[in-house]
Amino acid sequence: MIDKKFWQTIADNWSKEDDGIAIPEIKKGGIELIDPSVATMDAKVDEEVDDILADLGLDDF
């Protein structure tokens, strides 16, 4: 049976200072970071999807 000492050895050898994963910096600033053209485009896409669903008779979902 694999015991706690085995898993501790695995964990000790697995951990590294630099694992190669880059974590992006998150900018905090509020609503001014939202591009208004993207928000408008999303609304247009939603309307198109709603039209397609209505054409297929699936607008009740």
Contacts in CASP RR format, 6 or more apart in sequence:
PFRMAT RR
TARGET T0000
AUTHOR 0000-0000-0000
METHOD contacts of the structure
MODEL  1
MIDKKFWQTIADNWSKEDDGIAIPEIKKGGIELIDPSVATMDAKVDEEVD
DILADLGLDDF
27 33 0 8 1.000
50 59 0 8 1.000
53 59 0 8 1.000
53 61 0 8 1.000
END
